[in-house]
Amino acid sequence: MEIKVLGTGCAKCEQLYETTRAAVEQSGLDPGLVVKVADIDEILAHGVMMTPALVIDGEVKSTGKVPDAAQIAAWVGEAAG
């Protein structure tokens, strides 16, 4: 599983990163799966125009906001199968 938090380092980007790590850990997975991506070219390669964004296994799940941990855990659960 590949989980990326896309953002250049703003407060919301950091908040999404921490919330995502917590949701992944609560799901029983390794929070080390969550990767921060600050490279603008990589962010744009995902078609993302607003950050923060959350990408799970190549699929953009959220842009421009910080979803709650329950929603993130649900997405992670779907991806885990």
DSSP file (Angstrom, degrees, kcal/mol; ACC not computed):
  #  RESIDUE AA STRUCTURE BP1 BP2  ACC     N-H-->O    O-->H-N    N-H-->O    O-->H-N    TCO  KAPPA ALPHA  PHI   PSI    X-CA   Y-CA   Z-CA
    1    1 A M              0   0    0      0, 0.0     2,-0.5     0, 0.0    79,-0.0   0.000 360.0 360.0 360.0 138.9    0.0    0.0    0.0
    2    2 A E        -     0   0    0      2,-0.0    55,-3.5    32,-0.0     2,-0.5  -0.975 360.0-178.4-121.0 121.1    1.2    3.5   -0.9
    3    3 A I  E     -aB  34  56A   0     30,-1.2    32,-2.5    -2,-0.5     2,-0.4  -0.977   5.8-176.4-123.1 121.8   -0.1    6.5    1.1
    4    4 A K  E     -aB  35  55A   0     51,-3.2    51,-2.8    -2,-0.5     2,-0.6  -0.954  19.1-157.8-122.9 137.1    1.1   10.0    0.2
    5    5 A V  E     -aB  36  54A   0     30,-2.8    32,-2.8    -2,-0.4     2,-0.5  -0.962  20.9-155.1-107.1 115.1    0.3   13.3    1.7
    6    6 A L  E     +aB  37  53A   0     47,-2.8    47,-1.9    -2,-0.6     2,-0.3  -0.792  38.2 109.3 -95.7 128.7    0.9   16.0   -0.9
    7    7 A G        -     0   0    0     30,-2.7    -2,-0.1    -2,-0.5    30,-0.0  -0.874  65.7-117.0 172.0 157.0    1.8   19.5    0.3
    8    8 A T  S    S-     0   0    0     -2,-0.3    30,-0.1    32,-0.0    32,-0.1   0.422  74.4 -80.4 -91.9   1.3    4.5   22.0    0.6
    9    9 A G  S    S+     0   0    0      1,-0.2    29,-0.0    -3,-0.0    -2,-0.0   0.568  76.0 149.0 115.6  11.6    4.6   22.2    4.3
   10   10 A C     >  -     0   0    0      1,-0.1     4,-2.2     4,-0.0     5,-0.2  -0.165  63.8 -97.9 -68.7 171.3    1.8   24.5    5.4
   11   11 A A  H  > S+     0   0    0      1,-0.2     4,-2.3     2,-0.2     5,-0.1   0.889 125.4  50.1 -60.3 -41.3    0.0   23.9    8.7
   12   12 A K  H  > S+     0   0    0      2,-0.2     4,-2.6     1,-0.2    -1,-0.2   0.866 107.9  54.3 -66.9 -34.6   -2.9   22.0    7.0
   13   13 A C  H  > S+     0   0    0      2,-0.2     4,-2.2     1,-0.2    -2,-0.2   0.927 110.6  45.6 -63.0 -44.8   -0.3   19.8    5.2
   14   14 A E  H  X S+     0   0    0     -4,-2.2     4,-2.4     2,-0.2    -2,-0.2   0.895 112.2  52.0 -64.5 -40.2    1.3   18.9    8.6
   15   15 A Q  H  X S+     0   0    0     -4,-2.3     4,-2.7     1,-0.2     5,-0.2   0.912 109.9  48.4 -63.7 -42.9   -2.1   18.3   10.1
   16   16 A L  H  X S+     0   0    0     -4,-2.6     4,-2.6     2,-0.2     5,-0.2   0.906 110.7  52.0 -64.2 -40.5   -3.1   15.9    7.3
   17   17 A Y  H  X S+     0   0    0     -4,-2.2     4,-2.4     2,-0.2    -2,-0.2   0.944 113.6  42.6 -60.1 -49.0    0.2   14.1    7.6
   18   18 A E  H  X S+     0   0    0     -4,-2.4     4,-2.2     2,-0.2    -2,-0.2   0.904 115.3  49.2 -66.8 -41.4   -0.3   13.6   11.4
   19   19 A T  H  X S+     0   0    0     -4,-2.7     4,-2.3    -5,-0.2    -1,-0.2   0.897 112.0  49.3 -64.4 -40.1   -4.0   12.7   11.1
   20   20 A T  H  X S+     0   0    0     -4,-2.6     4,-2.6    -5,-0.2     5,-0.2   0.917 109.6  50.6 -66.3 -44.1   -3.2   10.2    8.4
   21   21 A R  H  X S+     0   0    0     -4,-2.4     4,-2.3    -5,-0.2    -2,-0.2   0.914 112.1  48.2 -59.2 -42.9   -0.4    8.5   10.4
   22   22 A A  H  X S+     0   0    0     -4,-2.2     4,-2.5     2,-0.2    -2,-0.2   0.912 112.0  48.6 -64.7 -42.7   -2.8    8.2   13.3
   23   23 A A  H  X S+     0   0    0     -4,-2.3     4,-1.3     2,-0.2    -2,-0.2   0.894 111.6  49.6 -65.1 -40.0   -5.5    6.7   11.2
   24   24 A V  H  <>S+     0   0    0     -4,-2.6     5,-2.1     2,-0.2    -1,-0.2   0.918 111.9  48.1 -64.6 -43.9   -3.1    4.2    9.6
   25   25 A E  H ><5S+     0   0    0     -4,-2.3     3,-1.7     1,-0.2    -2,-0.2   0.905 109.3  52.6 -63.7 -41.6   -1.8    3.2   13.0
   26   26 A Q  H 3<5S+     0   0    0     -4,-2.5    -1,-0.2     1,-0.3    -2,-0.2   0.779 103.3  59.8 -64.0 -25.9   -5.4    2.8   14.3
   27   27 A S  T 3<5S-     0   0    0     -4,-1.3    -1,-0.3    -3,-0.2    -2,-0.2   0.456 122.7-107.9 -81.0  -0.8   -6.1    0.5   11.3
   28   28 A G  T < 5S+     0   0    0     -3,-1.7     2,-0.2     1,-0.3    -3,-0.2   0.607  81.3 119.8  85.8  12.7   -3.4   -1.8   12.5
   29   29 A L  S   <S-     0   0    0     -5,-2.1    -1,-0.3    -6,-0.2    -2,-0.1  -0.616  75.1 -86.6-106.1 168.2   -0.9   -0.8    9.8
   30   30 A D    >   -     0   0    0     -2,-0.2     3,-2.2     1,-0.2     4,-0.2  -0.619  26.6-148.2 -75.2 119.6    2.6    0.7   10.0
   31   31 A P  G >  S+     0   0    0      0, 0.0     3,-1.6     0, 0.0    -1,-0.2   0.672  93.0  78.9 -63.0 -13.7    2.4    4.5   10.1
   32   32 A G  G 3  S+     0   0    0      1,-0.3    -2,-0.1    -8,-0.1   -11,-0.0   0.602  74.2  77.1 -68.2 -10.1    5.7    4.4    8.2
   33   33 A L  G <  S+     0   0    0     -3,-2.2   -30,-1.2   -12,-0.1     2,-0.5   0.721  75.7  91.7 -68.0 -20.9    3.6    3.7    5.1
   34   34 A V  E <   -a    3   0A   0     -3,-1.6     2,-0.4    -4,-0.2   -30,-0.2  -0.653  61.3-170.5 -83.9 124.6    2.6    7.4    5.1
   35   35 A V  E     -a    4   0A   0    -32,-2.5   -30,-2.8    -2,-0.5     2,-0.4  -0.941  17.4-136.2-119.0 135.2    5.0    9.5    2.9
   36   36 A K  E     -a    5   0A   0     -2,-0.4     2,-0.5   -32,-0.2   -30,-0.2  -0.734  17.6-165.6 -85.4 135.6    5.2   13.3    2.7
   37   37 A V  E     +a    6   0A   0    -32,-2.8   -30,-2.7    -2,-0.4    -2,-0.0  -0.968  22.6 158.8-125.2 115.5    5.6   14.7   -0.8
   38   38 A A        +     0   0    0     -2,-0.5     2,-0.4   -32,-0.2    -1,-0.1   0.487  38.1 115.6-110.1  -8.6    6.6   18.3   -1.1
   39   39 A D     >  -     0   0    0      1,-0.2     4,-2.4     2,-0.1     3,-0.3  -0.509  58.1-149.2 -69.8 119.0    8.0   18.2   -4.7
   40   40 A I  H  > S+     0   0    0     -2,-0.4     4,-2.7     1,-0.2     5,-0.2   0.864  94.7  54.3 -58.2 -40.5    5.7   20.4   -6.8
   41   41 A D  H  > S+     0   0    0      1,-0.2     4,-1.7     2,-0.2    -1,-0.2   0.901 110.4  45.8 -63.4 -40.6    6.3   18.3  -10.0
   42   42 A E  H  > S+     0   0    0     -3,-0.3     4,-0.8     2,-0.2    -2,-0.2   0.892 111.7  52.0 -69.5 -38.3    5.2   15.1   -8.2
   43   43 A I  H ><>S+     0   0    0     -4,-2.4     5,-1.4     1,-0.2     3,-1.0   0.946 112.0  46.0 -60.1 -48.1    2.2   16.9   -6.7
   44   44 A L  H ><5S+     0   0    0     -4,-2.7     3,-2.1     1,-0.3    -1,-0.2   0.813 101.6  66.6 -65.8 -30.4    1.2   18.2  -10.2
   45   45 A A  H 3<5S+     0   0    0     -4,-1.7    -1,-0.3     1,-0.3    -2,-0.2   0.766  98.2  54.0 -62.5 -24.2    1.7   14.7  -11.6
   46   46 A H  T <<5S-     0   0    0     -3,-1.0    -1,-0.3    -4,-0.8    -2,-0.2   0.445 119.4-113.5 -86.1  -1.2   -1.2   13.5   -9.5
   47   47 A G  T < 5 +     0   0    0     -3,-2.1     2,-0.5     1,-0.3    -3,-0.2   0.663  65.4 151.7  78.3  16.2   -3.4   16.3  -11.0
   48   48 A V      < +     0   0    0     -5,-1.4    -1,-0.3     1,-0.1    -2,-0.1  -0.694  21.0 168.8 -87.6 127.1   -3.6   18.0   -7.7
   49   49 A M        +     0   0    0     -2,-0.5     2,-0.4     1,-0.2    -1,-0.1   0.556  67.4  49.3-109.8 -15.1   -4.1   21.8   -7.8
   50   50 A M  S    S-     0   0    0      2,-0.1    14,-0.6    15,-0.0    -1,-0.2  -0.991  84.9-113.7-128.2 134.0   -5.0   22.4   -4.1
   51   51 A T  S    S+     0   0    0     -2,-0.4     2,-0.2    12,-0.2   -44,-0.1  -0.812  81.5  52.8-113.1 158.9   -3.0   21.1   -1.1
   52   52 A P  S    S+     0   0    0      0, 0.0    12,-1.9     0, 0.0    13,-0.7   0.541  72.8 171.2 -74.2 159.1   -3.0   19.3    1.2
   53   53 A A  E     -BC   6  63A   0    -47,-1.9   -47,-2.8    10,-0.2     2,-0.5  -0.976  25.1-145.1-135.9 151.2   -4.0   16.2   -0.7
   54   54 A L  E     -BC   5  62A   0      8,-2.2     7,-3.2    -2,-0.3     8,-1.2  -0.972  14.8-174.2-119.3 127.2   -4.2   12.6    0.2
   55   55 A V  E     -BC   4  60A   0    -51,-2.8   -51,-3.2    -2,-0.5     2,-0.5  -0.983   2.6-172.2-123.9 126.3   -3.3    9.8   -2.3
   56   56 A I  E >  S-BC   3  59A   0      3,-2.4     3,-1.9    -2,-0.5   -53,-0.2  -0.975  75.8 -19.5-121.6 120.5   -3.8    6.2   -1.5
   57   57 A D  T 3  S-     0   0    0    -55,-3.5    -1,-0.2    -2,-0.5   -54,-0.1   0.877 129.0 -50.5  49.5  44.1   -2.5    3.6   -4.0
   58   58 A G  T 3  S+     0   0    0    -56,-0.3     2,-0.5     1,-0.2    -1,-0.3   0.360 114.1 115.5  83.4  -5.4   -2.4    6.3   -6.8
   59   59 A E  E <   -C   56   0A   0     -3,-1.9    -3,-2.4     2,-0.0     2,-0.5  -0.873  66.0-130.3-103.3 123.7   -6.0    7.5   -6.2
   60   60 A V  E     +C   55   0A   0     -2,-0.5    -5,-0.2    -5,-0.2     3,-0.1  -0.590  30.1 173.8 -71.7 119.7   -6.5   11.0   -5.0
   61   61 A K  E     +     0   0A   0     -7,-3.2     2,-0.3    -2,-0.5    -1,-0.2   0.733  61.6   7.3 -98.6 -28.7   -8.9   10.8   -2.1
   62   62 A S  E     -C   54   0A   0     -8,-1.2    -8,-2.2     5,-0.0     2,-0.3  -0.990  56.5-173.4-157.2 142.6   -9.0   14.4   -0.8
   63   63 A T  E     +C   53   0A   0     -2,-0.3   -10,-0.2   -10,-0.2   -12,-0.2  -0.999  68.3   9.4-138.9 144.6   -7.7   17.8   -1.8
   64   64 A G  S    S+     0   0    0    -12,-1.9     2,-0.3   -14,-0.6   -13,-0.1   0.530 113.1  60.1  74.5   7.4   -7.7   21.2   -0.1
   65   65 A K  S    S-     0   0    0    -13,-0.7    -1,-0.1   -15,-0.2    -3,-0.0  -0.940  78.8-112.0-153.9 173.8   -8.9   20.0    3.3
   66   66 A V        -     0   0    0     -2,-0.3     3,-0.1    -3,-0.1   -53,-0.0  -0.904  32.2-152.5-116.3 101.2   -8.1   17.7    6.2
   67   67 A P        -     0   0    0      0, 0.0    -5,-0.0     0, 0.0   -48,-0.0  -0.289  30.1 -96.8 -65.1 157.9  -10.6   14.8    6.4
   68   68 A D     >  -     0   0    0      1,-0.1     4,-2.1     4,-0.0     3,-0.4  -0.318  33.2-105.9 -75.0 164.2  -11.1   13.4    9.9
   69   69 A A  H  > S+     0   0    0      1,-0.2     4,-2.8     2,-0.2     5,-0.2   0.821 118.0  58.3 -60.1 -34.3   -9.3   10.3   11.0
   70   70 A A  H  > S+     0   0    0      2,-0.2     4,-1.9     1,-0.2    -1,-0.2   0.912 107.6  46.2 -64.3 -42.0  -12.4    8.1   10.7
   71   71 A Q  H  > S+     0   0    0     -3,-0.4     4,-2.2     2,-0.2    -2,-0.2   0.919 113.6  48.5 -66.0 -43.5  -12.7    8.9    7.0
   72   72 A I  H  X S+     0   0    0     -4,-2.1     4,-2.5     1,-0.2    -2,-0.2   0.916 110.2  51.8 -62.8 -42.8   -9.1    8.4    6.3
   73   73 A A  H  X S+     0   0    0     -4,-2.8     4,-2.5     1,-0.2    -1,-0.2   0.874 107.8  52.9 -61.8 -36.8   -9.2    5.0    8.2
   74   74 A A  H  X S+     0   0    0     -4,-1.9     4,-2.3     2,-0.2    -1,-0.2   0.923 110.1  47.2 -64.6 -43.9  -12.2    4.0    6.0
   75   75 A W  H  X S+     0   0    0     -4,-2.2     4,-2.2     2,-0.2    -2,-0.2   0.908 112.5  49.5 -63.2 -41.4  -10.2    4.8    2.8
   76   76 A V  H  X S+     0   0    0     -4,-2.5     4,-2.1     1,-0.2    -2,-0.2   0.908 110.1  51.5 -64.4 -41.7   -7.2    2.9    4.1
   77   77 A G  H  X S+     0   0    0     -4,-2.5     4,-1.1     2,-0.2    -2,-0.2   0.897 109.1  50.1 -61.5 -41.8   -9.5   -0.1    5.0
   78   78 A E  H  < S+     0   0    0     -4,-2.3     3,-0.4     1,-0.2    -1,-0.2   0.915 112.4  47.4 -62.0 -42.8  -10.9   -0.1    1.4
   79   79 A A  H  < S+     0   0    0     -4,-2.2    -2,-0.2     1,-0.2    -1,-0.2   0.837 108.3  54.7 -68.9 -32.4   -7.4    0.0    0.0
   80   80 A A  H  <        0   0    0     -4,-2.1    -1,-0.2    -5,-0.2    -2,-0.2   0.721 360.0 360.0 -74.0 -20.7   -6.2   -2.8    2.2
   81   81 A G     <        0   0    0     -4,-1.1    -3,-0.1    -3,-0.4    -2,-0.1   0.473 360.0 360.0  80.0 360.0   -9.1   -5.0    1.0
